Amino acid sequence: MTLVSIITPSYNQAKYLEQTIQSVLTQAYPNIECIVIDGGSNDSSVEVIKKYQDKLAYWVSEKDNGQAHAINKGFEKANGEIVAWLNSDDYYLPNTINQVVKTFEENPNAVLVYGNMLAVDENGKTFNTLNYKQLTLEDLICFQIIGQPAVFFRKSALQKTKGLNLDFHFLLDHLFWIEITQHGKMLHVNQTWSAARYHAEAKNRAKAAEFGAEAFRILDFVKQDKNLAPIFEKVKKRAFASAHRVNARYLLDGGLPAKALSAWFQALTIHPPTALSRMNIFVSSILNILGLREIRNIILRKREEKHTQK
């Protein structure tokens, strides 16, 4: 039976960590190794981990050099043919691993598979469902983002990479998908597999304005890679516009609407369809600049309610 390795990097996330661990250990699939790499937390994380240590394949709590380093340490301990990481504030839905293993068995050429994902608040209440589509390597280079907690990959493909790049802290997962999918097929499965938690301490909120800079660094990486550079040249304008669009989105989330609007217009001048596909960034930026943020929040709430009802 195929062994699946799930790595959880953690640092001072005790209030969410137990649900994360339980979501792995309570999967119906019987052959899972759960690995927890804690960065030397000073809250009650270690107490939570010790509560489950008899069911963990490996755990450690020691200072590390950040999330990428912690996950790479987990990769070194992983013995499974299928590997994933699950951050300590996210969780899997029931029966996810069964579905993942079945997908890999039925698609031997797939090196990376991904499902859909719930967006939940700090209390676990769903406010959106992120339904993805089938993407290509070109789409990844153009920053079509997929939810990291819903992604699984083969260890054989992982071993052809150097793991996560320690120089990236925000879009490290997206760069990794680009590297993995050079080695085989990526496949979307139209099932909801996981939940990502959005809360004030999360990177996607606390350091949102820093994400965009890494998009441009990813493009620099792609341009310098001999295998990726020819693909990049085919979608160059779209890729650069998409990097500006990503920057705009995170600047908006980081409370910098004027800079977000400027970034959106840069995307518009480079590749109009890319910018126009995210008119919500333009509208939200204008509303924030005009001091009409509450209107934006009402619009967002209505969209969230609509998604939740589906």
N, C-alpha and C positions, 0 to 999 in steps of 0.2 A: 504494500500500500504506500502511495506517495507521501513522503514526509513534507510538511509545510512549516517553514520557520517564520515566526512573527517577532520582530524586534521592536521594542518600545524604548525610545530615548526619553529621559525624564529629568526635569530639574524643577524642584519646588512646585509641583503640581499635585500635591497630596489630595486636594479636594476632588480631583477628577480621576486620579490614577487608578483607584480601585475599580471603577466602572470600566475603564479601559482594559485592565487585566481580566476582569470577569467576562468581558465580551469576547475575549480570546478563549479562555478556559472553558466556557460553557457552550462553545460551538459543538454541533452534533458530530462533526467530523472527528474521528478518534485519533488521528496521527498528526498532532501539532506540537511543535516545541515553541515555548514562549520564553523569550529572552528579554530581560530588562536591564538597560544600561542607564544608571542614574549618575548624574554629574556631581555628586556630593551634596545633595540637598540638605538644607538646614531647617526644613519643616518636618512634618511627620511622614514623609515619603518612605523612608526606610522601614518604619513600623508597618506601613501598608504592604510593602514588598515582602517583609518577613512573614506576614500573615499567610502568604501564598507560596513561600519559598519551596515547599515540598512538591509543588506542582510546576515549578519553573525549571526549564532546562539549564538555565544559567542566569545569574544576576550579579551585579557589582554596583557599588556606590563609591565613586572616587572622582576627583576633579578631572575634567577633560577640557578640550579646546573648542567646545561648542557642539551644536547639534550634528553637523556633518561628521565630526570626529567620533561622537558617540555611536552614530548609526554604522559607521565603518567598523568600529570595534564589534558591534553586533554581527555584521556581515562575516567577520573572521570566525565567529563562534557558530554560525548557522550551518547546519548539516542538511537542510531540506533541499529537495529538487525545486521547490517553489518558495520564493522569499518575498516578504513585504515588510514595511515598517509602519507602525501605528503610533502616532504621537500620543503623549500621556493625557491629552484632553479630548481625544477623539475615541470613537468606538465602532465595532462592527455590529451589524444587525444579525439576528439569528439565521443560521443556515448559509451564511456567506461562504465559508470555506468549502463546503460541499459543492456549491455552485462554481467556485473558482477551479477546484480540482477537475470537475467534470468538463469545464470549458477547455482547460489545457489538454486533457485526454482526447477530446474530440477535435482539437486543432493543434496537431504536433508541430506545425510551422510557426505557431505563435510564440513569441518570446516575452511579450508583455500584454496583459489583458486588464481592462478597466471597466467598472460598472458606473452606475449613477450614485449620487450622494445626497444625503440630507444636510441642510444647514440648520444647526440648532443653537439656542442661546445658552447662557451659563447654567440655566436650570434644566437643560435638555429639551426645551420646547422647540418643536420644528417651526421655522418661519419661512423655509424655502426648500424646494426640491430641485437639485441641479441635474438636469437630464442632458447627457452629452450625446455626441454623434460620433460616427466612425471618422477618425482622423488619419492623416498621413504624416510622414516625416516632414514634408513641406509645411503642413499645417502647424506642426510643433515649432518649426523655425520661425513661423509667423505668429507665434505666441497664442495659439489656441490652447487655453489652459484646461487641464483636467484635474479633478480633485485627488490629491495625493492619497488620502485614506482609502480610496477605492481602486488602487493600482496594485497589481501583483506581477512578478516577473520570474523567469527561470534563472536558477543559479548558474547554469551554463552560460547564459548571456552576461550575467553579472561578472563572471570571472574573466570576460573579455574586456572589461573596463577596469579603471583604477578606483572604482567606488565613487563616492560623492566627493566633489571638489571642495577642499577645505577653504578655498578663497571665496566661496559663495555662502551666504547666510540666509537669503530670502527666497530666491528662485532656484535654489540648489536642486530641488526635485525636478523642475522642468528641464534643466540642463541634463540631468541624469536620464530622463526619458529620451532625450535626443540621442544620447550616447548609446543607450540600450537598443533603441529601435534601428540602429545601423546594422544590427546582427540578426534581424528577422522581422516577422510580421507583428504589428500591434493590432489588437482586436477589441472593439467595444462590445459589451454585453448589456442589453437593455434591461438590467435588473438593478435595484437599489441595494448596495452592499454595505454602506457605512454612513457614519454621521461625523461631520466636522463641527467642532464647537467654536463659535465666535463669541469672544468675551474681551473685556478691556485689556487683560494682560497678554492676550495672544499677539504674535508678531504681526498678523495681518491687520490689527488695529493699532497696537502700541507703536509700531515702527513703519506704518504704511508708506510714509513719504520716502523711505529708503529703498523700497522695492524697485522702483522704476530704473534706477541707475544700473541695477544688475541686468536688466533687459538688454541694455546696450553692451554690457560686458559679455553677455551670451552671444550677441551678434559678432563681437570681435573674436570670440572663441571659434565660432562656426566658420568665419572667413579664413581663419588660419589653419583649419583642419582640412587636409588634402582630400578626404572623402566627402566632407560636408560642403566645402566651398563651391563645387559645381552646382549643387542643389540650391544653395543660397543665391547664386547668380541668376537663377531662373525666377526667383521670387523676391528680388532685392528690394524693389520699391514697397511691395506689400509688407516685407519683413521690417523695414525701417519705420514705416507708418505704424505698424502694429506695436513696435517698441515704444513709440511716442504715445500711442493709445493706452498701453499698459501703464506708462508713467502717469498719464492724465488720470486714470482711474485711481491709482494709489495716492496721488497727490490730493485728489478729492477726498478720499477716505481719511487722509492725514490732516484734513482741515485747511487745505491750501487751495481754495477754489480758483483764484486768479491764475496761479501757476498751472493748475489743471486745465483751465481754459486755453492757456497759451500752448500747452502740450497737445491738446486736442486739435488746435488749428494747425500745428506743425504736421500732425498726421494728415489733416485735410489737404494741405498743399502737396504732400508727397504722393498720397494714394487716396483720393476722395472716398471710394467705396468702403475702405477700412474705417475711416473716421465716421462716415455717415451710418455705418452699421451700429454705432454706439452713440446715437443722438442723446441718449439718456445722460451721458457724461456732460455734453454741452448744456442741456437743459438744467441739470442739477447744479453745475458750476454757476450759471447765470443766476439761478434762484438764490444760491448761497451768497453771491456777491451783492445781490440786491437786498439781502437781509430777509429773504422769504424762505428761510430754511424749513420752517414748519410746513409750508406747502409741499416742499420736496418730501418731507417725512410722511405726510399724508399719502402722497402718490406711492411711495415705497411700501407703506403699510398695506395699501390696497393691492399692490402687486403681490406682496407676500401672502395676503389672505387668499388671493386667486390661486397662487401656486399650492397653498396648503389644502385647498378644497379639491384639487385635482386628484 
